[in-house]
Amino acid sequence: MLKAKDIMTENAITLKPETDIVNAVKTLLENKINGVPVVDESGSVIGVLTQGDLVAQQKELKLPSFFTLLDGVFPLSSYEELDKQLQKISAIIVREAMTSNPATVSPETSIAELATIMADEKLYTLPVVENEKLVGVVGKEDILRTLVQHG
């Protein structure tokens, strides 16, 4: 059975958390990739930046609804969610726009598990991590390519 190590892209393109958003967008577009791991100085994955994260910068900000009770005003949604939305919309560096603490897989993860994670979680860029360091990336194209090659 095929595993992540058999289909992953080694020496994957990565970004640093301090990379500016414009350069991050250029990296995704020029390399025709959906997402890229964000790594710290030690090579540990701290996030993933995807096209979806960048598109989210352009969406409308949804302000929380409020209700009043006995002269008090209460939000119907959390301020934390509003704060996250504001941070993504106003991001100027990767750290502010990326998805932190992303799902990762090991080199021994089966292709069936990879496909399940991607389908269930709607994730299309999975960093492959071994000993807390990035060793590769599996993207949805890698899964599809395997289907074509192995029927």
PALO-899837 format. One record per residue (C-alpha): residue in one letter; residue number from 1; x, y, z. Coordinates in Angstrom, 1 decimal. Example, Ala and Ser with C-alpha at 12.3 -4.5 7.8 and 13.67 -1.06 7.14 Angstrom:
2
+------+------+--------+--------+--------+
| resn | resi |      x |      y |      z |
+------+------+--------+--------+--------+
|    A |    1 |   12.3 |   -4.5 |    7.8 |
|    S |    2 |   13.7 |   -1.1 |    7.1 |
+------+------+--------+--------+--------+
***
This chain:
151
+------+------+--------+--------+--------+
| resn | resi |      x |      y |      z |
+------+------+--------+--------+--------+
|    M |    1 |    0.0 |    0.0 |    0.0 |
|    L |    2 |    1.3 |    3.4 |   -0.9 |
|    K |    3 |    2.1 |    5.9 |    1.8 |
|    A |    4 |    2.8 |    9.6 |    2.1 |
|    K |    5 |    6.5 |    9.1 |    1.7 |
|    D |    6 |    5.9 |    7.4 |   -1.7 |
|    I |    7 |    3.9 |   10.3 |   -3.2 |
|    M |    8 |    5.0 |   13.4 |   -1.3 |
|    T |    9 |    7.0 |   16.3 |   -2.8 |
|    E |   10 |   10.3 |   16.4 |   -1.0 |
|    N |   11 |   12.2 |   19.7 |   -0.6 |
|    A |   12 |    8.8 |   21.5 |   -0.6 |
|    I |   13 |    8.4 |   25.2 |   -1.1 |
|    T |   14 |    8.0 |   26.8 |    2.3 |
|    L |   15 |    7.3 |   30.3 |    3.6 |
|    K |   16 |    8.6 |   32.0 |    6.7 |
|    P |   17 |    6.1 |   33.7 |    9.1 |
|    E |   18 |    7.6 |   37.1 |    8.3 |
|    T |   19 |    7.1 |   36.8 |    4.6 |
|    D |   20 |    4.9 |   39.6 |    3.2 |
|    I |   21 |    1.5 |   38.7 |    1.7 |
|    V |   22 |    2.3 |   39.9 |   -1.8 |
|    N |   23 |    5.4 |   37.7 |   -2.0 |
|    A |   24 |    3.4 |   34.8 |   -0.6 |
|    V |   25 |    0.7 |   35.2 |   -3.3 |
|    K |   26 |    3.4 |   35.3 |   -6.0 |
|    T |   27 |    4.9 |   32.1 |   -4.6 |
|    L |   28 |    1.6 |   30.3 |   -4.8 |
|    L |   29 |    0.7 |   31.6 |   -8.3 |
|    E |   30 |    4.1 |   31.1 |   -9.8 |
|    N |   31 |    4.4 |   27.6 |   -8.6 |
|    K |   32 |    0.8 |   26.7 |   -9.3 |
|    I |   33 |    0.2 |   25.4 |   -5.8 |
|    N |   34 |   -2.8 |   25.7 |   -3.5 |
|    G |   35 |   -1.0 |   25.9 |   -0.2 |
|    V |   36 |    2.4 |   26.0 |    1.4 |
|    P |   37 |    3.8 |   25.1 |    4.8 |
|    V |   38 |    5.0 |   27.9 |    7.0 |
|    V |   39 |    8.1 |   26.9 |    9.0 |
|    D |   40 |   10.1 |   28.5 |   11.8 |
|    E |   41 |   13.8 |   28.9 |   11.9 |
|    S |   42 |   14.2 |   25.2 |   13.1 |
|    G |   43 |   12.2 |   23.8 |   10.3 |
|    S |   44 |    9.1 |   23.0 |   12.4 |
|    V |   45 |    5.7 |   23.5 |   10.8 |
|    I |   46 |    3.8 |   26.3 |   12.5 |
|    G |   47 |    1.1 |   26.9 |    9.9 |
|    V |   48 |   -0.1 |   26.5 |    6.4 |
|    L |   49 |   -1.0 |   29.3 |    4.0 |
|    T |   50 |   -3.5 |   28.5 |    1.4 |
|    Q |   51 |   -5.2 |   30.3 |   -1.5 |
|    G |   52 |   -8.3 |   30.1 |    0.7 |
|    D |   53 |   -6.6 |   32.0 |    3.5 |
|    L |   54 |   -5.7 |   34.7 |    1.0 |
|    V |   55 |   -9.1 |   34.9 |   -0.6 |
|    A |   56 |  -10.5 |   35.3 |    2.9 |
|    Q |   57 |   -8.8 |   38.7 |    3.0 |
|    Q |   58 |  -11.2 |   39.9 |    0.4 |
|    K |   59 |  -14.5 |   38.8 |    2.1 |
|    E |   60 |  -16.9 |   41.1 |    3.8 |
|    L |   61 |  -16.5 |   41.5 |    7.6 |
|    K |   62 |  -19.6 |   40.1 |    9.4 |
|    L |   63 |  -20.2 |   42.1 |   12.5 |
|    P |   64 |  -21.7 |   40.3 |   15.4 |
|    S |   65 |  -25.4 |   40.6 |   16.2 |
|    F |   66 |  -26.5 |   41.9 |   19.6 |
|    F |   67 |  -29.6 |   41.7 |   21.7 |
|    T |   68 |  -30.6 |   43.8 |   24.7 |
|    L |   69 |  -32.0 |   42.6 |   28.0 |
|    L |   70 |  -32.7 |   44.9 |   31.0 |
|    D |   71 |  -30.6 |   47.7 |   29.5 |
|    G |   72 |  -27.7 |   45.4 |   28.8 |
|    V |   73 |  -26.2 |   44.7 |   25.3 |
|    F |   74 |  -25.0 |   41.1 |   24.7 |
|    P |   75 |  -23.3 |   39.8 |   21.5 |
|    L |   76 |  -24.7 |   36.7 |   19.9 |
|    S |   77 |  -21.3 |   35.6 |   18.7 |
|    S |   78 |  -17.9 |   35.9 |   20.2 |
|    Y |   79 |  -15.5 |   38.8 |   19.9 |
|    E |   80 |  -12.8 |   36.2 |   19.4 |
|    E |   81 |  -14.2 |   35.2 |   16.1 |
|    L |   82 |  -14.5 |   38.9 |   15.0 |
|    D |   83 |  -10.9 |   39.4 |   16.1 |
|    K |   84 |   -9.8 |   36.4 |   13.9 |
|    Q |   85 |  -11.7 |   37.8 |   10.9 |
|    L |   86 |  -10.2 |   41.2 |   11.4 |
|    Q |   87 |   -6.7 |   39.8 |   11.6 |
|    K |   88 |   -7.0 |   37.8 |    8.4 |
|    I |   89 |   -8.6 |   40.7 |    6.5 |
|    S |   90 |   -5.8 |   43.1 |    7.5 |
|    A |   91 |   -2.9 |   40.7 |    7.3 |
|    I |   92 |    0.3 |   42.0 |    5.8 |
|    I |   93 |    2.6 |   39.1 |    6.7 |
|    V |   94 |    2.1 |   35.4 |    6.4 |
|    R |   95 |    1.8 |   34.8 |   10.2 |
|    E |   96 |   -1.3 |   37.0 |   10.3 |
|    A |   97 |   -3.1 |   35.2 |    7.4 |
|    M |   98 |   -2.0 |   31.5 |    7.8 |
|    T |   99 |   -3.9 |   28.7 |    9.5 |
|    S |  100 |   -2.0 |   28.0 |   12.7 |
|    N |  101 |   -1.4 |   24.5 |   14.1 |
|    P |  102 |   -2.3 |   22.7 |   10.9 |
|    A |  103 |   -3.1 |   19.1 |   10.4 |
|    T |  104 |    0.1 |   17.1 |    9.6 |
|    V |  105 |    0.8 |   13.6 |    8.6 |
|    S |  106 |    3.7 |   11.2 |    9.0 |
|    P |  107 |    5.7 |    9.6 |    6.1 |
|    E |  108 |    4.0 |    6.3 |    7.0 |
|    T |  109 |    0.4 |    7.6 |    6.6 |
|    S |  110 |   -1.5 |    5.5 |    4.0 |
|    I |  111 |   -2.9 |    7.1 |    0.9 |
|    A |  112 |   -6.4 |    6.1 |    2.1 |
|    E |  113 |   -5.8 |    8.0 |    5.3 |
|    L |  114 |   -4.5 |   11.0 |    3.3 |
|    A |  115 |   -7.6 |   11.0 |    1.1 |
|    T |  116 |   -9.9 |   10.7 |    4.1 |
|    I |  117 |   -8.3 |   13.7 |    5.9 |
|    M |  118 |   -8.4 |   15.8 |    2.7 |
|    A |  119 |  -12.0 |   14.9 |    2.0 |
|    D |  120 |  -13.4 |   15.1 |    5.5 |
|    E |  121 |  -11.4 |   18.2 |    6.6 |
|    K |  122 |  -11.4 |   20.0 |    3.2 |
|    L |  123 |   -7.6 |   20.2 |    3.4 |
|    Y |  124 |   -5.6 |   20.1 |    0.2 |
|    T |  125 |   -2.1 |   20.7 |    1.5 |
|    L |  126 |   -0.8 |   18.3 |    4.1 |
|    P |  127 |    2.7 |   18.8 |    5.5 |
|    V |  128 |    4.5 |   15.5 |    6.1 |
|    V |  129 |    6.4 |   15.7 |    9.4 |
|    E |  130 |    9.0 |   13.4 |   10.9 |
|    N |  131 |   10.7 |   14.1 |   14.2 |
|    E |  132 |    8.9 |   17.5 |   14.3 |
|    K |  133 |   10.5 |   18.6 |   11.0 |
|    L |  134 |    9.0 |   19.1 |    7.6 |
|    V |  135 |   10.1 |   16.3 |    5.2 |
|    G |  136 |    7.6 |   16.9 |    2.4 |
|    V |  137 |    4.1 |   17.9 |    1.4 |
|    V |  138 |    1.2 |   15.9 |   -0.1 |
|    G |  139 |   -1.3 |   17.9 |   -2.1 |
|    K |  140 |   -4.5 |   16.9 |   -3.7 |
|    E |  141 |   -2.8 |   16.6 |   -7.1 |
|    D |  142 |   -0.4 |   14.0 |   -5.6 |
|    I |  143 |   -3.5 |   11.9 |   -4.7 |
|    L |  144 |   -5.0 |   12.3 |   -8.1 |
|    R |  145 |   -1.8 |   11.5 |   -9.9 |
|    T |  146 |   -1.5 |    8.3 |   -7.9 |
|    L |  147 |   -5.0 |    7.3 |   -8.9 |
|    V |  148 |   -4.1 |    7.8 |  -12.6 |
|    Q |  149 |   -0.8 |    6.0 |  -12.3 |
|    H |  150 |   -2.0 |    3.0 |  -10.3 |
|    G |  151 |   -5.6 |    2.8 |  -11.5 |
+------+------+--------+--------+--------+
***
